[in-house]
Amino acid sequence: MPLVLGVDSSTQSTKVEVRDAEDGRLVGSARAPHPAVHPPRSEQRPEAWWEALCLAAAEATADGAHAVGAASVAGQQHGMVLLDGDGSVLRPAKLWNDTESAPEATSMVARLGREVWASRTGSVPLAAFTVTKLAWLARHEPDTARAVRSVLLPHDYLTFRLTGRRVTDRGDASGTGYFDPVGGKWLVDLLDEVVGPAPWGERLPAVLGPTEQVGPVGEAGASGLDIGPVGVVGPGTGDNMAAALGVGLAPGQACLSIGTSGTVYARSDRPVADPTGTVAGFADASGGFLPLACTLNAARVTQAVAGLLGVDAAGLDDLALAAPAGARGLTLLPYLDGERTPDRPTSTGTLAGIRSGVTREDLARAAVEGVVCGLLDALDVLAALVPVDGGPLLLVGGGARSPAYRRVLADLSGRVVLVPGVAEAVATGACVQAAATLLGRSLADVQTAWGLGAGTSIEPDPSVDADAVRGAYADLRG
């Protein structure tokens, strides 16, 4: 029975799944936390991701009954990992939700224009994108910038630790702001212009195909990982691209992910270039495209409100579901850490409609509704560019386990919500890639063999006045 190991290295933790390569049966799973981050400066030591991976992988394979034949790593997008000539990390990695490079994003968009950025990279850079972080580095830490010999993304770094090779895939590369998702190549001339002249071609990883083997886990990786020899490592990808693999996302179907951030995306067979910058024209992990809109504020919002109310996540769900739709007029604009959609990096949250009779239940409900309204705004923009009316809305991420998020999303969208029957969509997607790479099969064949795409359905409540709730949110957003 060949086994595969899939890794989800997110902002908050590393999750690992071990699955049967043939039928997808879950054999083991584990997670290990990452250091907490607090925007606007959001940084983590890349070595902490490796330490978490080693801990989680050891726990997931603790029974030692079967050997792992292949592994793939999916990771949080956009993060900037810098290595020197010896492969050592030069500084903590700036993460996707670090907004210190907002001035650089504004400057480079003004310099080239939104249309040029969208046509060349599929996206208009925001503070989240790697290209803006490199420009920030050149401006604020020039000595470190001169010492850089490799620029990697978080998943690239972990693949490097496993194999010793500097590689990436087109899905994750398309989130940097200096990659052409249509032509499949790095745009080194763009980096020369907006960051500064440098031998960028030597500093960027090779871009592999969807199921191209990186190689085996090397000696250095094996000594830290301690799960026995692993003969095949897949190219890995970004977390959203892996989630699309893990849930069997069909063309024309929209997926909403509620994690630290919120994302809304769909599979497309054609590229998308949105000059407004709201929708990023990413590539996917299978050779197509994954247009995506992202909100910075999602589960972090309800976690913050749960802390204020002195309850855990389950307690917040109970409170939110005990309040009526619309939270009796209480509305939360959840831009607690700035926002990406819309692009308001310095914004803060706003709570409106407070009256003397406000309850804990109302505040809990308003927090969930605020996050969902933001995601539905992003879905509306996505729907204007690509078809997203095929079947139910898929809901993934940590928020998919929340009864409150499930109910509110169904009611405010007026659509059936499907929660896929996989606990960790990103890690499962990494397993799918590892299995396809190991067995020499297509990604679609593996998804079919594993029965991906099924789940739990939530029907919308027709009595809920979704227009009123979303209208109050829109009035507050302005």
N, C-alpha and C positions, 0 to 999 in steps of 0.2 A: 504494500500500500504506500505509494509515494505521497509525501506530505509537502505542503508549501507553507511558508511563513510570510504573512503580510503585515506591514508596519504602517501605522498612522501616527506621524510625529506632528502633533498639533501645537497650538499656543500653550495649552494648559497641561498636556501630558502626552506620553507615548502609549499607544494602545497596540497590542500585538495579537494577532489571531494565527492559529495553526489549523489548516484544513486539509482534508483528503483531496488530492489533486484531481481525482477522477469524478467524484460526486459532490464535492464541496462540503462534506460533513465536517462540522466544527469539532476539533479534537482538543484544543486548548486555547485559552485566552488569558491576558493579564494586562495590567496598566501600571505605569509609574509616573509620578507627577514631575512637572517642570517648575522652575522658579516662577513666582507670580510676577506679572508686569503691570505697570501703571502708566498709560499714556499721559502726556504727549511723548515722553521718552520711554520707549518700549524696547528693551534689549534683553537678550539672554545669551549666556555662554553656550556656544555650540557643543562644547564638551559635555554639558549637562544633558543634551539630547542623547548623546552616545551612551552616557551612563544610564539614562532611563531606558534606552533600548536594550542594553545588556541585562538590566534587572528584569524587565518585562519578558524578554525572550527566554531567559532562564526559568522564570516561573511558568510560562506557557508550555514549556517543553519538559517540565520537571519529572514527568513519569518515565521519560526516556524510552518509551516503548518502540518508537519508530524514528528513523532518521529523517531530517528535513532535507529534501532534495533541491529546493529552490526558494529564493526569497526576493521580495520587492519592497521598496520603501516609497510611501506617499507622504508628502509633507506640506506644511503651511506654505502658502505661496508668498512670493515677493521678497522674503527676507534676504538680507545681504550678509553673506559669509565671506570673509577675506582671509586668505592664506598667504604666508610668505614663501620663499623659495624652497624651504624645507617641509612645507605642508603643515606648518603650525599656524594656529589661529592668531590673527593680529589684534583683534579687538572683539568685544561682544557683538553679536549679530543684531543689527537693527531689524525689527520685525515689521510685518505688514501694517500693524496699527500704531507704529511710531509716526507721529505727524510733524516731527521737527523739520522735515524737508519740504513742508508746504510752500515756503517762499521759493525754493528751487523749482518746484512743480509749476508755480505761477509764472516764473521767469521763462522757463523753457517752452511753455505753451505759448506765451506772448511772442517769443522769439521766432518760432517756426509756424505757429498757427494750428488750430485744432484739425483742420482738414488734412494738413500734411501728416500730422501724427497718426490720425485715424487711417489714412490711406497706406502709410508705411508699416505701422505696427498693429493695426486693428483696434487700437485704444488711444485714448488721450490720457497722458500721465497725471496721476494724482500723487499725493504724498505717500500712498501705499507702495508705489512702484519702485523697483530696484534702481531704475535709472535716476530717480530723484535723490535717492540715498547716496549714490555714487557722487552726484554733484555736491551734495551736502558735505561728504567726506573731503572732497577736493578743496572746498572752501574753508571748512572748520578744522580739519586734521590733515594738513598737507604732508606732514612727515609720514603719517601712516599711509596715505594715498601713494606716496612714492615707493613704499615698501611692498605694495601689493603685487603678487605674482599670479594669484588665482582668485576669481570672483565666482562664487558658487551660491546656489539656492539651498535652503535647508535640506531638502531631500537629496540634493547632489552631495552635500557634505556627508550625510550618513552612508550613501553609496560609496563615497570615497573612503570612509573609514572601514567599510566592509571589504572593498576590493583593491583599494589603492589607485583606482582610475577616476579621472575627472570627467564625468559624463552627465548628461541630462536627457530629457525628452522634450518634444516640441510643445506638449501641453503646458508644462511648468515654465519652459522658456518663454512662452508667449505672454507671461505675466511680468516680464522684466521691463518692458518698454524699449528694448533695443533688439527685438527679434521680429522677423517677418514671418507670420504664421502661414501665409500662402506660399511663399517661396521656400520656407523652411531653412532660413539662414540668419546668422547674426548680422546686425547692422552696425559694423564697427565705425563706419563713417559718421553715423549718428552720435555715437559715443564721443568721437573726436570733437564733434561740434558742440555738444551741450555739456560734456564733462571736462574734456581736455584731451589733447593728443597723447596717445600711449599705444604700446603694442597690444591692443585689446584682443586681437586674434589669438595671441599666445596665452591670454589670461582667461579665456572663456572655455567652458567644457564642450566636448564633442556632443553632438545631438544625435541620439540613437532612434531607431524605429520603434514602433509600439511593442514588439515582442523580441527585440534584438538583445542577445545576451551580453551583459557586461563582462562576465567571466565568473570564476569561482570566488568564494570568500577567501581572501588572502591570509597569509600567516598572521599578520598583525591583527586583522579583523577577527580571525578565529580565536586568538588568544584572549581577546576581550569578551567576545560573544559567548564562548564556552558552551556551544550546543552541538559540537561535533562538526565534521566537514560538510560544507554546503557547496555543491558543485556548480550551481547556476544562480546568478543574480540578474534579475530583470532590470530594465532601465529606470523603473520608478516613474513618478509623475507628481503633479500637484494634488492637493487634497480634494478639491472639487472634481477634478478629472477622474480620480479614483472612485469617488462616491458614485459618479455616473456609471462606472463599470459595476460597482457593487450592488446597485439596485436594478440593473438591467434597464436603464433609461431608454425609452423608445423615441424615435424621431417624432417631433410634434408634441412631446409631453414635457411639461415643466416640472422642475424639482426645486423645492425650497429647503434650504438647510439652516437650522437654527443652532448655532454654536456660540462661541464668543462673539463672532460676527454673524451676520445673516447673508445668505447668498440666494439668488434666484437664477437658474440657468436652464438651458435646453440644448438638445443635440441639433445640429444643423449640418447639411451637406454642402453648404456654401458659406463663405466667410462673411462676417459682419464688420462694418466700419462705421461707428457712430461718432460723428464729429462733436456731439454734445458731451461726450465722455461718460455718459451715464451707463451705457452698456459696453463692457470690454469685449473685444472680438477675439477671445482666446481660441486656441486650438484645443482639441480633446486628446485623449490618450489612445485613440483607435485609428487616427488618420483623418478625422473630420474636424468639426469645429464645435465650440462650446461657448456661445455668447452668454455673458454673465453680468448681472448687476449685483453690487455688494453694498450692504449697510454695515457700518462699524459697530452699531449698537444692537445686540440681540440678547442672548442669554445673560450677558453681564448686567443688563438692565434689571431683569427679574431677580438675579442674585442680589443686586444692591438693594432692591426693595424688600426682598425677603429678609435681609440683614436688618433693615430699618424696622421691620415688623416683628423681628425676633422669632422667625420660623425658618424651617428648612424648605427645600424645593417642594416636597410633598405638601407641607403646610401651606405654602403659597398657592399651590394648585387648589387646595380645598377652599381657601379664602376666595380666590378668583371665581371659582365655579359657584360660590354661594351668592355672588353679586349678580345683578341683572346686566344684560348687554347694555353697553353705554355707560356703565358704572355710575348711574344717576347723575350724569353730566360732568363727571370728572374725566379730564383728558390729559394724558402725558405725552409730550413731545420728547422722545427718549434719546436726545442727542447728548448723552452724558459725557462722552469722550470725543467730542467733535463728531463730524459725520462725513461720509464719503458719497452717499446718495440721499439727498443732494450734497454737493461738494461744499461743506461748511466745516473746515478742519478746526476752527477755533470756537465753534458753537458749544453751548451747554444745554442741559435739559430744562424743560418748562412744564410746570404743572398748572393747569387752568381749571376753573369751574369749582373751586373749593368753597364749600358752604359749611355752616356750623354742624350740620348733621352728617358730615363725611365719616365713613367707616373704614376699618382696616380692610374689609372685603372690597370696598370701592377702589382703594388704592391698589390692591393686588390685581383687580380686574383691569384697571386703567394701565398698569404696567404691561400686562400681556397684550392688551389691545393696541397699545402704542407701538410695540415691536411688530405686531402683525400688520398694522396699517402701513408702517414703513416698508415692509416686505411686499405688500400688495401694490404700493406705489411703484416699486421697482419692477414688479411683474407687469404692470400696465405698460411701462416703457419697453420692456422686453417684447411684449406681445405686438407692439407696433412695428417691430423689425423682423420677427420670425414667428411662424405659427406655433402656438402653445396651447391649443385647445383640444389636443388629442388625449382623451382619457382623463382620469383623475389627477389631481395635484399630488405629487409625491412629497412627503415630508420626511427629512432625515436630520441627522445631528442629534446632539443631546436633547434639544427641545422636542424631538419627536417622541420622547418617552413621557412627555408632560401631557396629562389629560386636558389641562387648561389650554395649552397651545393648540392641541388637536381640535378641540371644540371651537375655539375662537377663530382659527383659520378657516374651518369649514363654514362657519356662520357668516363671517365677513366676506369671504370669497364667493359664497353661494354655490360652491362646487364640492363634489366628493373629494375627500382627502384620503390618500392611501399611505399608510405607514408600512414600509417594506419589512418583511420578516427577517431582517438581519439587524443585529444589535449595533454593529459598528460598520457602517456602509463604506467608509474610507479604507479601513483595514481589510474588509472583504474584497473591495476592488483591487487592492494591492495583491491579495491572494489570487484573484482571477488572472491578473497579469503574470504573476509568478507561475501559475499552472500552465497558461498558454505558452509561456517561454520554455518551460520544462518539457512539455509534451509535444511541442511543435504544432499546436492547434491554433485556430483563430480565437480571438477573444469572444466572438459571438457564439462559437461552438461550446466554449467553456461555460458561458452564461446559461445557455440552454441546458447543458448537462446538469448544472447545479440548480436549475429551477428558479432562477432569480426573476423577480418581478411580481411575486405574490406578496400579500400582506394583509393588514387590517384596515377596513374601510370605515370612514366616519361620514355620515350623511349630514348635510347642512340643515339647520332648523329654519323652516320657511317663515316662522313668526318673528325672527330677528330683523330689525330694520337696519340692515348693513349700511345703507346710504346715509342714515343719520349719524352713525358712529364714524364712518369714514369722512363725512362732511365736517364734523366737529374737529377731527384731526387735521383735515386740509385747511380749515380756517386758522388753526393755531400755527400750522407750518408756514402759512403765508406764501 
